[in-house]
Amino acid sequence: MLRDLVNSTAGLHFDEADVPLFERRLADRIVELGLEGYDDYYRYLKFNPRGRAELETAVEELTTNETYFMRQDYQLLAFRDEVLPELARANEARRRLVVWSAGCSTGEEAYTLAALIDQSGLFGGWDLRVIGSDLSRACLAAARRGVYRPSAFRAAQPDFRARYFIECEDGAHVADWLRKVCYFGHLNLLDGVRAATVGRVDAVFCRNVLIYFDQGSRRRVIDNLYERLVPGGYLFLGHSESLLNVSTAFELAHLSTDLAYRKPVGARREGPT
């Protein structure tokens, strides 16, 4: 019953093998709320006035938010060196670029994307926005804070940290000028109405997110991402993810070191901008 409730709310898929995960990660919540057991916890989630907020907490406990700067750098460098020049040409008239980190966790990916845009040297004086969204409010709070420990830089070159961070006693702080490019907000990727508040975007990074969804939820998420992309916009997935049996709306984009998906240039543009 708990598994189905989490699935219907967040689209996350768990099977019988995940029972220990539920028992281990939700046990402290039951104790903290003074409940008798998992039956009571289910009823709390369903019927208590605070159940919706607690359900968000439960989802946070059940998901893994492991990320770091420059994760899967071969894909990120292809984005910087091949995709960004194309987007710069396409958007030259309006001089505006919007990139979305859908499932941004604690913010490393969003700040990485902002840094890559800076490194490209193509967007001086443009209206630049990197939007980070996540289901976890705790992760979003960490992303907005923008303070990171050494483990977050394990895949980044030393000059990356030196250029974009200020070293303080409590960790490496994102430089203010880079932070101002990034905007973070709470969003369930299944919610197409709320997703529309993101507006139109030129590229979406939704990496290592689909693996947590069931097939039907994957289709809903991809449909929502497709609607947000401008024609010619790019979708980047994780290295173990694909759109096979999920969507045929995208065309495959062959980059030098990776594959990405692109919304066809001739696709209709509907809905809010």
QUIBELJO-V739512 format. One record per backbone hydrogen bond with DSSP energy under -1.0 kcal/mol. CO is the residue of the C=O (numbers start at 1). NH is the residue of the N-H. If there is no record, write none. Layout:
CO:NH, CO:NH
This chain:
1:5, 2:6, 3:7, 4:8, 5:9, 6:10, 7:11, 11:214, 15:18, 16:19, 18:22, 19:23, 20:24, 21:25, 22:26, 26:30, 27:31, 28:32, 29:33, 30:35, 31:34, 37:41, 38:42, 39:43, 40:44, 41:45, 42:46, 43:47, 44:48, 48:51, 50:54, 51:55, 52:56, 53:57, 54:58, 55:59, 56:60, 57:61, 58:62, 72:75, 72:76, 73:77, 74:78, 75:79, 76:80, 77:81, 78:82, 78:83, 79:84, 83:87, 84:88, 85:89, 86:90, 87:91, 91:95, 95:127, 97:129, 98:202, 98:203, 99:131, 100:205, 101:133, 104:107, 107:111, 108:112, 109:113, 110:114, 111:115, 112:116, 113:117, 114:118, 115:119, 116:120, 118:121, 123:126, 127:97, 129:99, 130:183, 131:101, 132:185, 133:103, 133:104, 134:187, 136:140, 137:141, 138:142, 139:143, 140:144, 141:145, 142:146, 146:174, 148:172, 149:152, 150:153, 151:154, 152:69, 153:156, 157:160, 157:161, 158:162, 159:163, 160:164, 161:165, 164:175, 166:173, 168:171, 171:168, 172:148, 173:166, 175:179, 176:180, 178:181, 179:182, 181:130, 183:132, 185:134, 188:191, 190:192, 191:195, 192:196, 194:197, 195:198, 196:199, 201:230, 202:234, 203:100, 204:236, 205:102, 209:212, 210:213, 212:13, 214:218, 215:219, 216:220, 217:221, 218:222, 219:223, 220:224, 221:225, 222:226, 223:227, 224:228, 225:229, 228:201, 230:233, 233:263, 234:204, 235:261, 236:206, 238:241, 243:246, 243:247, 251:262, 253:260, 258:255, 260:253, 261:235, 262:251, 263:232, 264:267, 273:200
